[in-house]
Amino acid sequence: MKSSALKRSSKLKIYKSLIRPIVTCGCEAWTLTNRDEQYLRIFESRILRKFFGPVQNEDGFWRIRMNYELNDVIKYADIVRFV
């Protein structure tokens, strides 16, 4: 999934069709607390950062993607809203 040979749209389809349903399996019976929601969001951001990789600044330095950039990629359809 870290490969640059896969398109961004393909990676997003794989995430939405395979990974997210596996993580949320049985979510109908969950009682989500704020802490659980936080852990789900942390998990999702880590996975998406690994998929889409770092970003190069104008200075030429590499940095990780910020949360708002990841939200733009997934169109604000985070895992907690999915649950």
PDB file with one MODEL, atoms N, CA, C and O in Angstrom:
MODEL        1
ATOM      1  N   MET A   1       0.813  -1.190   0.000  1.00  0.00           N
ATOM      2  CA  MET A   1       0.000   0.000   0.000  1.00  0.00           C
ATOM      3  C   MET A   1       0.858   1.256   0.000  1.00  0.00           C
ATOM      4  O   MET A   1       0.367   2.336  -0.327  1.00  0.00           O
ATOM      5  N   LYS A   2       2.121   1.136   0.358  1.00  0.00           N
ATOM      6  CA  LYS A   2       3.002   2.300   0.342  1.00  0.00           C
ATOM      7  C   LYS A   2       3.508   2.604  -1.063  1.00  0.00           C
ATOM      8  O   LYS A   2       4.100   3.658  -1.295  1.00  0.00           O
ATOM      9  N   SER A   3       3.282   1.700  -1.988  1.00  0.00           N
ATOM     10  CA  SER A   3       3.810   1.846  -3.334  1.00  0.00           C
ATOM     11  C   SER A   3       3.209   3.054  -4.038  1.00  0.00           C
ATOM     12  O   SER A   3       2.018   3.338  -3.904  1.00  0.00           O
ATOM     13  N   SER A   4       4.031   3.745  -4.775  1.00  0.00           N
ATOM     14  CA  SER A   4       3.544   4.873  -5.549  1.00  0.00           C
ATOM     15  C   SER A   4       2.970   4.419  -6.885  1.00  0.00           C
ATOM     16  O   SER A   4       2.446   5.233  -7.646  1.00  0.00           O
ATOM     17  N   ALA A   5       3.066   3.115  -7.177  1.00  0.00           N
ATOM     18  CA  ALA A   5       2.515   2.585  -8.420  1.00  0.00           C
ATOM     19  C   ALA A   5       0.986   2.538  -8.368  1.00  0.00           C
ATOM     20  O   ALA A   5       0.325   2.618  -9.404  1.00  0.00           O
ATOM     21  N   LEU A   6       0.426   2.409  -7.160  1.00  0.00           N
ATOM     22  CA  LEU A   6      -1.025   2.430  -7.008  1.00  0.00           C
ATOM     23  C   LEU A   6      -1.518   3.866  -6.974  1.00  0.00           C
ATOM     24  O   LEU A   6      -0.903   4.728  -6.347  1.00  0.00           O
ATOM     25  N   LYS A   7      -2.626   4.116  -7.649  1.00  0.00           N
ATOM     26  CA  LYS A   7      -3.200   5.453  -7.635  1.00  0.00           C
ATOM     27  C   LYS A   7      -3.849   5.734  -6.295  1.00  0.00           C
ATOM     28  O   LYS A   7      -4.214   4.819  -5.558  1.00  0.00           O
ATOM     29  N   ARG A   8      -3.985   7.002  -5.996  1.00  0.00           N
ATOM     30  CA  ARG A   8      -4.618   7.432  -4.740  1.00  0.00           C
ATOM     31  C   ARG A   8      -6.054   6.928  -4.663  1.00  0.00           C
ATOM     32  O   ARG A   8      -6.507   6.502  -3.600  1.00  0.00           O
ATOM     33  N   SER A   9      -6.769   6.973  -5.778  1.00  0.00           N
ATOM     34  CA  SER A   9      -8.160   6.525  -5.775  1.00  0.00           C
ATOM     35  C   SER A   9      -8.257   5.026  -5.521  1.00  0.00           C
ATOM     36  O   SER A   9      -9.194   4.573  -4.865  1.00  0.00           O
ATOM     37  N   SER A  10      -7.311   4.257  -6.028  1.00  0.00           N
ATOM     38  CA  SER A  10      -7.308   2.814  -5.783  1.00  0.00           C
ATOM     39  C   SER A  10      -7.034   2.497  -4.323  1.00  0.00           C
ATOM     40  O   SER A  10      -7.666   1.612  -3.746  1.00  0.00           O
ATOM     41  N   LYS A  11      -6.102   3.212  -3.730  1.00  0.00           N
ATOM     42  CA  LYS A  11      -5.803   3.015  -2.321  1.00  0.00           C
ATOM     43  C   LYS A  11      -7.013   3.358  -1.462  1.00  0.00           C
ATOM     44  O   LYS A  11      -7.304   2.665  -0.487  1.00  0.00           O
ATOM     45  N   LEU A  12      -7.714   4.423  -1.821  1.00  0.00           N
ATOM     46  CA  LEU A  12      -8.888   4.835  -1.067  1.00  0.00           C
ATOM     47  C   LEU A  12     -10.014   3.814  -1.198  1.00  0.00           C
ATOM     48  O   LEU A  12     -10.727   3.553  -0.230  1.00  0.00           O
ATOM     49  N   LYS A  13     -10.180   3.237  -2.384  1.00  0.00           N
ATOM     50  CA  LYS A  13     -11.194   2.196  -2.579  1.00  0.00           C
ATOM     51  C   LYS A  13     -10.868   0.955  -1.769  1.00  0.00           C
ATOM     52  O   LYS A  13     -11.766   0.338  -1.196  1.00  0.00           O
ATOM     53  N   ILE A  14      -9.601   0.580  -1.712  1.00  0.00           N
ATOM     54  CA  ILE A  14      -9.190  -0.575  -0.917  1.00  0.00           C
ATOM     55  C   ILE A  14      -9.447  -0.317   0.559  1.00  0.00           C
ATOM     56  O   ILE A  14      -9.921  -1.198   1.277  1.00  0.00           O
ATOM     57  N   TYR A  15      -9.133   0.887   1.008  1.00  0.00           N
ATOM     58  CA  TYR A  15      -9.373   1.228   2.407  1.00  0.00           C
ATOM     59  C   TYR A  15     -10.861   1.155   2.733  1.00  0.00           C
ATOM     60  O   TYR A  15     -11.254   0.558   3.736  1.00  0.00           O
ATOM     61  N   LYS A  16     -11.688   1.763   1.883  1.00  0.00           N
ATOM     62  CA  LYS A  16     -13.121   1.836   2.167  1.00  0.00           C
ATOM     63  C   LYS A  16     -13.825   0.495   1.995  1.00  0.00           C
ATOM     64  O   LYS A  16     -14.831   0.245   2.660  1.00  0.00           O
ATOM     65  N   SER A  17     -13.323  -0.370   1.124  1.00  0.00           N
ATOM     66  CA  SER A  17     -14.016  -1.632   0.876  1.00  0.00           C
ATOM     67  C   SER A  17     -13.463  -2.808   1.674  1.00  0.00           C
ATOM     68  O   SER A  17     -14.179  -3.788   1.878  1.00  0.00           O
ATOM     69  N   LEU A  18     -12.217  -2.745   2.131  1.00  0.00           N
ATOM     70  CA  LEU A  18     -11.632  -3.867   2.872  1.00  0.00           C
ATOM     71  C   LEU A  18     -11.310  -3.552   4.323  1.00  0.00           C
ATOM     72  O   LEU A  18     -11.761  -4.252   5.229  1.00  0.00           O
ATOM     73  N   ILE A  19     -10.544  -2.517   4.542  1.00  0.00           N
ATOM     74  CA  ILE A  19     -10.017  -2.261   5.889  1.00  0.00           C
ATOM     75  C   ILE A  19     -11.084  -1.712   6.816  1.00  0.00           C
ATOM     76  O   ILE A  19     -11.247  -2.204   7.933  1.00  0.00           O
ATOM     77  N   ARG A  20     -11.816  -0.697   6.368  1.00  0.00           N
ATOM     78  CA  ARG A  20     -12.820  -0.102   7.250  1.00  0.00           C
ATOM     79  C   ARG A  20     -13.906  -1.098   7.659  1.00  0.00           C
ATOM     80  O   ARG A  20     -14.262  -1.124   8.837  1.00  0.00           O
ATOM     81  N   PRO A  21     -14.452  -1.920   6.758  1.00  0.00           N
ATOM     82  CA  PRO A  21     -15.451  -2.902   7.206  1.00  0.00           C
ATOM     83  C   PRO A  21     -14.905  -3.946   8.179  1.00  0.00           C
ATOM     84  O   PRO A  21     -15.626  -4.398   9.068  1.00  0.00           O
ATOM     85  N   ILE A  22     -13.654  -4.327   8.020  1.00  0.00           N
ATOM     86  CA  ILE A  22     -13.067  -5.307   8.943  1.00  0.00           C
ATOM     87  C   ILE A  22     -12.935  -4.703  10.333  1.00  0.00           C
ATOM     88  O   ILE A  22     -13.225  -5.367  11.329  1.00  0.00           O
ATOM     89  N   VAL A  23     -12.502  -3.457  10.408  1.00  0.00           N
ATOM     90  CA  VAL A  23     -12.325  -2.796  11.700  1.00  0.00           C
ATOM     91  C   VAL A  23     -13.670  -2.572  12.382  1.00  0.00           C
ATOM     92  O   VAL A  23     -13.768  -2.688  13.603  1.00  0.00           O
ATOM     93  N   THR A  24     -14.689  -2.257  11.623  1.00  0.00           N
ATOM     94  CA  THR A  24     -15.988  -1.936  12.209  1.00  0.00           C
ATOM     95  C   THR A  24     -16.933  -3.128  12.265  1.00  0.00           C
ATOM     96  O   THR A  24     -18.131  -2.951  12.490  1.00  0.00           O
ATOM     97  N   CYS A  25     -16.434  -4.307  12.070  1.00  0.00           N
ATOM     98  CA  CYS A  25     -17.267  -5.503  12.125  1.00  0.00           C
ATOM     99  C   CYS A  25     -17.896  -5.624  13.521  1.00  0.00           C
ATOM    100  O   CYS A  25     -17.195  -5.608  14.532  1.00  0.00           O
ATOM    101  N   GLY A  26     -19.198  -5.741  13.554  1.00  0.00           N
ATOM    102  CA  GLY A  26     -19.889  -5.860  14.822  1.00  0.00           C
ATOM    103  C   GLY A  26     -20.138  -4.544  15.515  1.00  0.00           C
ATOM    104  O   GLY A  26     -20.441  -4.524  16.708  1.00  0.00           O
ATOM    105  N   CYS A  27     -20.019  -3.443  14.797  1.00  0.00           N
ATOM    106  CA  CYS A  27     -20.148  -2.132  15.435  1.00  0.00           C
ATOM    107  C   CYS A  27     -21.581  -1.841  15.895  1.00  0.00           C
ATOM    108  O   CYS A  27     -21.800  -0.906  16.665  1.00  0.00           O
ATOM    109  N   GLU A  28     -22.555  -2.628  15.434  1.00  0.00           N
ATOM    110  CA  GLU A  28     -23.934  -2.406  15.869  1.00  0.00           C
ATOM    111  C   GLU A  28     -24.090  -2.657  17.366  1.00  0.00           C
ATOM    112  O   GLU A  28     -24.968  -2.079  18.005  1.00  0.00           O
ATOM    113  N   ALA A  29     -23.252  -3.506  17.917  1.00  0.00           N
ATOM    114  CA  ALA A  29     -23.353  -3.862  19.336  1.00  0.00           C
ATOM    115  C   ALA A  29     -22.412  -3.052  20.225  1.00  0.00           C
ATOM    116  O   ALA A  29     -22.402  -3.235  21.443  1.00  0.00           O
ATOM    117  N   TRP A  30     -21.627  -2.167  19.633  1.00  0.00           N
ATOM    118  CA  TRP A  30     -20.682  -1.389  20.419  1.00  0.00           C
ATOM    119  C   TRP A  30     -21.382  -0.273  21.173  1.00  0.00           C
ATOM    120  O   TRP A  30     -22.383   0.275  20.711  1.00  0.00           O
ATOM    121  N   THR A  31     -20.849   0.051  22.326  1.00  0.00           N
ATOM    122  CA  THR A  31     -21.208   1.289  23.005  1.00  0.00           C
ATOM    123  C   THR A  31     -19.956   2.159  22.972  1.00  0.00           C
ATOM    124  O   THR A  31     -19.040   1.988  23.776  1.00  0.00           O
ATOM    125  N   LEU A  32     -19.937   3.082  22.037  1.00  0.00           N
ATOM    126  CA  LEU A  32     -18.744   3.901  21.824  1.00  0.00           C
ATOM    127  C   LEU A  32     -18.627   4.975  22.889  1.00  0.00           C
ATOM    128  O   LEU A  32     -19.552   5.755  23.115  1.00  0.00           O
ATOM    129  N   THR A  33     -17.500   5.000  23.522  1.00  0.00           N
ATOM    130  CA  THR A  33     -17.177   6.082  24.435  1.00  0.00           C
ATOM    131  C   THR A  33     -16.299   7.085  23.687  1.00  0.00           C
ATOM    132  O   THR A  33     -15.867   6.824  22.564  1.00  0.00           O
ATOM    133  N   ASN A  34     -16.048   8.199  24.296  1.00  0.00           N
ATOM    134  CA  ASN A  34     -15.174   9.192  23.662  1.00  0.00           C
ATOM    135  C   ASN A  34     -13.774   8.637  23.443  1.00  0.00           C
ATOM    136  O   ASN A  34     -13.114   8.953  22.454  1.00  0.00           O
ATOM    137  N   ARG A  35     -13.336   7.816  24.369  1.00  0.00           N
ATOM    138  CA  ARG A  35     -12.001   7.220  24.245  1.00  0.00           C
ATOM    139  C   ARG A  35     -11.949   6.255  23.062  1.00  0.00           C
ATOM    140  O   ARG A  35     -10.960   6.227  22.329  1.00  0.00           O
ATOM    141  N   ASP A  36     -13.011   5.460  22.871  1.00  0.00           N
ATOM    142  CA  ASP A  36     -13.073   4.547  21.729  1.00  0.00           C
ATOM    143  C   ASP A  36     -13.079   5.309  20.409  1.00  0.00           C
ATOM    144  O   ASP A  36     -12.407   4.919  19.455  1.00  0.00           O
ATOM    145  N   GLU A  37     -13.840   6.392  20.364  1.00  0.00           N
ATOM    146  CA  GLU A  37     -13.867   7.217  19.160  1.00  0.00           C
ATOM    147  C   GLU A  37     -12.481   7.781  18.860  1.00  0.00           C
ATOM    148  O   GLU A  37     -12.061   7.833  17.704  1.00  0.00           O
ATOM    149  N   GLN A  38     -11.781   8.201  19.898  1.00  0.00           N
ATOM    150  CA  GLN A  38     -10.433   8.740  19.726  1.00  0.00           C
ATOM    151  C   GLN A  38      -9.498   7.666  19.180  1.00  0.00           C
ATOM    152  O   GLN A  38      -8.704   7.938  18.280  1.00  0.00           O
ATOM    153  N   TYR A  39      -9.587   6.448  19.716  1.00  0.00           N
ATOM    154  CA  TYR A  39      -8.736   5.360  19.232  1.00  0.00           C
ATOM    155  C   TYR A  39      -9.041   5.005  17.781  1.00  0.00           C
ATOM    156  O   TYR A  39      -8.127   4.716  17.007  1.00  0.00           O
ATOM    157  N   LEU A  40     -10.306   5.024  17.411  1.00  0.00           N
ATOM    158  CA  LEU A  40     -10.660   4.742  16.018  1.00  0.00           C
ATOM    159  C   LEU A  40     -10.109   5.805  15.078  1.00  0.00           C
ATOM    160  O   LEU A  40      -9.608   5.482  14.000  1.00  0.00           O
ATOM    161  N   ARG A  41     -10.198   7.060  15.476  1.00  0.00           N
ATOM    162  CA  ARG A  41      -9.664   8.138  14.635  1.00  0.00           C
ATOM    163  C   ARG A  41      -8.141   8.064  14.531  1.00  0.00           C
ATOM    164  O   ARG A  41      -7.575   8.324  13.469  1.00  0.00           O
ATOM    165  N   ILE A  42      -7.478   7.709  15.633  1.00  0.00           N
ATOM    166  CA  ILE A  42      -6.018   7.555  15.605  1.00  0.00           C
ATOM    167  C   ILE A  42      -5.630   6.420  14.671  1.00  0.00           C
ATOM    168  O   ILE A  42      -4.698   6.555  13.878  1.00  0.00           O
ATOM    169  N   PHE A  43      -6.344   5.297  14.760  1.00  0.00           N
ATOM    170  CA  PHE A  43      -6.071   4.163  13.881  1.00  0.00           C
ATOM    171  C   PHE A  43      -6.228   4.571  12.421  1.00  0.00           C
ATOM    172  O   PHE A  43      -5.369   4.275  11.591  1.00  0.00           O
ATOM    173  N   GLU A  44      -7.324   5.250  12.115  1.00  0.00           N
ATOM    174  CA  GLU A  44      -7.587   5.643  10.740  1.00  0.00           C
ATOM    175  C   GLU A  44      -6.516   6.595  10.212  1.00  0.00           C
ATOM    176  O   GLU A  44      -6.055   6.441   9.082  1.00  0.00           O
ATOM    177  N   SER A  45      -6.121   7.567  11.013  1.00  0.00           N
ATOM    178  CA  SER A  45      -5.114   8.517  10.540  1.00  0.00           C
ATOM    179  C   SER A  45      -3.764   7.839  10.334  1.00  0.00           C
ATOM    180  O   SER A  45      -3.039   8.185   9.401  1.00  0.00           O
ATOM    181  N   ARG A  46      -3.418   6.883  11.185  1.00  0.00           N
ATOM    182  CA  ARG A  46      -2.150   6.155  10.995  1.00  0.00           C
ATOM    183  C   ARG A  46      -2.161   5.355   9.705  1.00  0.00           C
ATOM    184  O   ARG A  46      -1.184   5.352   8.957  1.00  0.00           O
ATOM    185  N   ILE A  47      -3.268   4.678   9.451  1.00  0.00           N
ATOM    186  CA  ILE A  47      -3.372   3.884   8.224  1.00  0.00           C
ATOM    187  C   ILE A  47      -3.289   4.787   7.000  1.00  0.00           C
ATOM    188  O   ILE A  47      -2.551   4.488   6.061  1.00  0.00           O
ATOM    189  N   LEU A  48      -4.028   5.876   6.999  1.00  0.00           N
ATOM    190  CA  LEU A  48      -4.029   6.777   5.846  1.00  0.00           C
ATOM    191  C   LEU A  48      -2.669   7.438   5.646  1.00  0.00           C
ATOM    192  O   LEU A  48      -2.253   7.661   4.509  1.00  0.00           O
ATOM    193  N   ARG A  49      -1.975   7.752   6.729  1.00  0.00           N
ATOM    194  CA  ARG A  49      -0.631   8.334   6.584  1.00  0.00           C
ATOM    195  C   ARG A  49       0.327   7.333   5.955  1.00  0.00           C
ATOM    196  O   ARG A  49       1.189   7.714   5.163  1.00  0.00           O
ATOM    197  N   LYS A  50       0.186   6.064   6.296  1.00  0.00           N
ATOM    198  CA  LYS A  50       1.041   5.048   5.684  1.00  0.00           C
ATOM    199  C   LYS A  50       0.698   4.866   4.209  1.00  0.00           C
ATOM    200  O   LYS A  50       1.592   4.690   3.382  1.00  0.00           O
ATOM    201  N   PHE A  51      -0.581   4.909   3.880  1.00  0.00           N
ATOM    202  CA  PHE A  51      -1.009   4.739   2.494  1.00  0.00           C
ATOM    203  C   PHE A  51      -0.533   5.858   1.594  1.00  0.00           C
ATOM    204  O   PHE A  51      -0.008   5.610   0.509  1.00  0.00           O
ATOM    205  N   PHE A  52      -0.715   7.090   2.041  1.00  0.00           N
ATOM    206  CA  PHE A  52      -0.475   8.236   1.173  1.00  0.00           C
ATOM    207  C   PHE A  52       0.891   8.865   1.340  1.00  0.00           C
ATOM    208  O   PHE A  52       1.276   9.705   0.526  1.00  0.00           O
ATOM    209  N   GLY A  53       1.631   8.491   2.359  1.00  0.00           N
ATOM    210  CA  GLY A  53       3.009   8.913   2.504  1.00  0.00           C
ATOM    211  C   GLY A  53       3.193  10.371   2.895  1.00  0.00           C
ATOM    212  O   GLY A  53       2.221  11.087   3.133  1.00  0.00           O
ATOM    213  N   PRO A  54       4.455  10.807   2.959  1.00  0.00           N
ATOM    214  CA  PRO A  54       4.760  12.178   3.394  1.00  0.00           C
ATOM    215  C   PRO A  54       4.541  13.203   2.273  1.00  0.00           C
ATOM    216  O   PRO A  54       4.319  12.850   1.114  1.00  0.00           O
ATOM    217  N   VAL A  55       4.610  14.455   2.651  1.00  0.00           N
ATOM    218  CA  VAL A  55       4.447  15.578   1.726  1.00  0.00           C
ATOM    219  C   VAL A  55       5.717  16.412   1.778  1.00  0.00           C
ATOM    220  O   VAL A  55       6.321  16.574   2.839  1.00  0.00           O
ATOM    221  N   GLN A  56       6.118  16.940   0.628  1.00  0.00           N
ATOM    222  CA  GLN A  56       7.303  17.784   0.590  1.00  0.00           C
ATOM    223  C   GLN A  56       6.887  19.248   0.679  1.00  0.00           C
ATOM    224  O   GLN A  56       6.031  19.710  -0.076  1.00  0.00           O
ATOM    225  N   ASN A  57       7.506  19.973   1.617  1.00  0.00           N
ATOM    226  CA  ASN A  57       7.245  21.409   1.792  1.00  0.00           C
ATOM    227  C   ASN A  57       7.864  22.208   0.663  1.00  0.00           C
ATOM    228  O   ASN A  57       8.566  21.671  -0.195  1.00  0.00           O
ATOM    229  N   GLU A  58       7.587  23.515   0.683  1.00  0.00           N
ATOM    230  CA  GLU A  58       8.214  24.417  -0.291  1.00  0.00           C
ATOM    231  C   GLU A  58       9.721  24.495  -0.070  1.00  0.00           C
ATOM    232  O   GLU A  58      10.486  24.754  -0.999  1.00  0.00           O
ATOM    233  N   ASP A  59      10.142  24.262   1.197  1.00  0.00           N
ATOM    234  CA  ASP A  59      11.558  24.310   1.546  1.00  0.00           C
ATOM    235  C   ASP A  59      12.323  23.083   1.062  1.00  0.00           C
ATOM    236  O   ASP A  59      13.554  23.075   1.065  1.00  0.00           O
ATOM    237  N   GLY A  60      11.598  22.049   0.647  1.00  0.00           N
ATOM    238  CA  GLY A  60      12.241  20.816   0.222  1.00  0.00           C
ATOM    239  C   GLY A  60      12.302  19.764   1.311  1.00  0.00           C
ATOM    240  O   GLY A  60      12.792  18.659   1.080  1.00  0.00           O
ATOM    241  N   PHE A  61      11.808  20.094   2.500  1.00  0.00           N
ATOM    242  CA  PHE A  61      11.794  19.143   3.603  1.00  0.00           C
ATOM    243  C   PHE A  61      10.531  18.296   3.554  1.00  0.00           C
ATOM    244  O   PHE A  61       9.479  18.751   3.103  1.00  0.00           O
ATOM    245  N   TRP A  62      10.649  17.061   4.021  1.00  0.00           N
ATOM    246  CA  TRP A  62       9.507  16.146   4.048  1.00  0.00           C
ATOM    247  C   TRP A  62       8.844  16.204   5.411  1.00  0.00           C
ATOM    248  O   TRP A  62       9.519  16.357   6.430  1.00  0.00           O
ATOM    249  N   ARG A  63       7.517  16.082   5.433  1.00  0.00           N
ATOM    250  CA  ARG A  63       6.757  16.069   6.676  1.00  0.00           C
ATOM    251  C   ARG A  63       5.574  15.109   6.518  1.00  0.00           C
ATOM    252  O   ARG A  63       5.196  14.747   5.403  1.00  0.00           O
ATOM    253  N   ILE A  64       5.004  14.708   7.646  1.00  0.00           N
ATOM    254  CA  ILE A  64       3.831  13.841   7.579  1.00  0.00           C
ATOM    255  C   ILE A  64       2.611  14.680   7.232  1.00  0.00           C
ATOM    256  O   ILE A  64       2.603  15.896   7.420  1.00  0.00           O
ATOM    257  N   ARG A  65       1.596  14.024   6.731  1.00  0.00           N
ATOM    258  CA  ARG A  65       0.357  14.731   6.388  1.00  0.00           C
ATOM    259  C   ARG A  65      -0.388  15.109   7.658  1.00  0.00           C
ATOM    260  O   ARG A  65      -0.436  14.345   8.622  1.00  0.00           O
ATOM    261  N   MET A  66      -0.958  16.286   7.637  1.00  0.00           N
ATOM    262  CA  MET A  66      -1.744  16.764   8.772  1.00  0.00           C
ATOM    263  C   MET A  66      -3.144  16.161   8.707  1.00  0.00           C
ATOM    264  O   MET A  66      -3.568  15.664   7.663  1.00  0.00           O
ATOM    265  N   ASN A  67      -3.858  16.209   9.833  1.00  0.00           N
ATOM    266  CA  ASN A  67      -5.198  15.633   9.894  1.00  0.00           C
ATOM    267  C   ASN A  67      -6.160  16.297   8.915  1.00  0.00           C
ATOM    268  O   ASN A  67      -6.996  15.617   8.320  1.00  0.00           O
ATOM    269  N   TYR A  68      -6.057  17.597   8.741  1.00  0.00           N
ATOM    270  CA  TYR A  68      -6.972  18.265   7.817  1.00  0.00           C
ATOM    271  C   TYR A  68      -6.704  17.842   6.369  1.00  0.00           C
ATOM    272  O   TYR A  68      -7.627  17.820   5.554  1.00  0.00           O
ATOM    273  N   GLU A  69      -5.446  17.506   6.041  1.00  0.00           N
ATOM    274  CA  GLU A  69      -5.141  17.006   4.698  1.00  0.00           C
ATOM    275  C   GLU A  69      -5.728  15.609   4.500  1.00  0.00           C
ATOM    276  O   GLU A  69      -6.229  15.286   3.423  1.00  0.00           O
ATOM    277  N   LEU A  70      -5.663  14.791   5.540  1.00  0.00           N
ATOM    278  CA  LEU A  70      -6.266  13.453   5.449  1.00  0.00           C
ATOM    279  C   LEU A  70      -7.781  13.550   5.339  1.00  0.00           C
ATOM    280  O   LEU A  70      -8.398  12.768   4.616  1.00  0.00           O
ATOM    281  N   ASN A  71      -8.387  14.496   6.046  1.00  0.00           N
ATOM    282  CA  ASN A  71      -9.839  14.688   5.946  1.00  0.00           C
ATOM    283  C   ASN A  71     -10.243  15.116   4.544  1.00  0.00           C
ATOM    284  O   ASN A  71     -11.305  14.723   4.061  1.00  0.00           O
ATOM    285  N   ASP A  72      -9.417  15.913   3.888  1.00  0.00           N
ATOM    286  CA  ASP A  72      -9.699  16.295   2.508  1.00  0.00           C
ATOM    287  C   ASP A  72      -9.640  15.089   1.581  1.00  0.00           C
ATOM    288  O   ASP A  72     -10.415  14.996   0.629  1.00  0.00           O
ATOM    289  N   VAL A  73      -8.732  14.175   1.854  1.00  0.00           N
ATOM    290  CA  VAL A  73      -8.585  12.982   1.014  1.00  0.00           C
ATOM    291  C   VAL A  73      -9.811  12.079   1.128  1.00  0.00           C
ATOM    292  O   VAL A  73     -10.307  11.569   0.124  1.00  0.00           O
ATOM    293  N   ILE A  74     -10.296  11.883   2.354  1.00  0.00           N
ATOM    294  CA  ILE A  74     -11.434  10.977   2.543  1.00  0.00           C
ATOM    295  C   ILE A  74     -12.765  11.714   2.516  1.00  0.00           C
ATOM    296  O   ILE A  74     -13.804  11.115   2.794  1.00  0.00           O
ATOM    297  N   LYS A  75     -12.753  12.986   2.192  1.00  0.00           N
ATOM    298  CA  LYS A  75     -13.966  13.805   2.062  1.00  0.00           C
ATOM    299  C   LYS A  75     -14.774  13.840   3.354  1.00  0.00           C
ATOM    300  O   LYS A  75     -16.003  13.768   3.321  1.00  0.00           O
ATOM    301  N   TYR A  76     -14.099  13.949   4.478  1.00  0.00           N
ATOM    302  CA  TYR A  76     -14.713  14.076   5.809  1.00  0.00           C
ATOM    303  C   TYR A  76     -15.629  12.898   6.154  1.00  0.00           C
ATOM    304  O   TYR A  76     -16.563  13.062   6.939  1.00  0.00           O
ATOM    305  N   ALA A  77     -15.382  11.725   5.587  1.00  0.00           N
ATOM    306  CA  ALA A  77     -16.157  10.514   5.908  1.00  0.00           C
ATOM    307  C   ALA A  77     -15.316   9.638   6.816  1.00  0.00           C
ATOM    308  O   ALA A  77     -14.915   8.539   6.432  1.00  0.00           O
ATOM    309  N   ASP A  78     -15.052  10.117   8.010  1.00  0.00           N
ATOM    310  CA  ASP A  78     -14.171   9.378   8.909  1.00  0.00           C
ATOM    311  C   ASP A  78     -14.853   8.118   9.459  1.00  0.00           C
ATOM    312  O   ASP A  78     -16.053   7.913   9.274  1.00  0.00           O
ATOM    313  N   ILE A  79     -14.079   7.305  10.120  1.00  0.00           N
ATOM    314  CA  ILE A  79     -14.528   5.993  10.567  1.00  0.00           C
ATOM    315  C   ILE A  79     -15.588   6.090  11.652  1.00  0.00           C
ATOM    316  O   ILE A  79     -16.452   5.218  11.741  1.00  0.00           O
ATOM    317  N   VAL A  80     -15.544   7.122  12.475  1.00  0.00           N
ATOM    318  CA  VAL A  80     -16.538   7.278  13.533  1.00  0.00           C
ATOM    319  C   VAL A  80     -17.899   7.610  12.932  1.00  0.00           C
ATOM    320  O   VAL A  80     -18.921   7.117  13.411  1.00  0.00           O
ATOM    321  N   ARG A  81     -17.927   8.422  11.908  1.00  0.00           N
ATOM    322  CA  ARG A  81     -19.195   8.704  11.213  1.00  0.00           C
ATOM    323  C   ARG A  81     -19.708   7.448  10.516  1.00  0.00           C
ATOM    324  O   ARG A  81     -20.918   7.238  10.428  1.00  0.00           O
ATOM    325  N   PHE A  82     -18.809   6.625  10.027  1.00  0.00           N
ATOM    326  CA  PHE A  82     -19.199   5.364   9.388  1.00  0.00           C
ATOM    327  C   PHE A  82     -19.869   4.435  10.385  1.00  0.00           C
ATOM    328  O   PHE A  82     -20.844   3.762  10.052  1.00  0.00           O
ATOM    329  N   VAL A  83     -19.347   4.395  11.614  1.00  0.00           N
ATOM    330  CA  VAL A  83     -19.927   3.550  12.657  1.00  0.00           C
ATOM    331  C   VAL A  83     -21.292   4.092  13.022  1.00  0.00           C
ATOM    332  O   VAL A  83     -21.968   3.533  13.886  1.00  0.00           O
TER     333      VAL A  83
ENDMDL
END
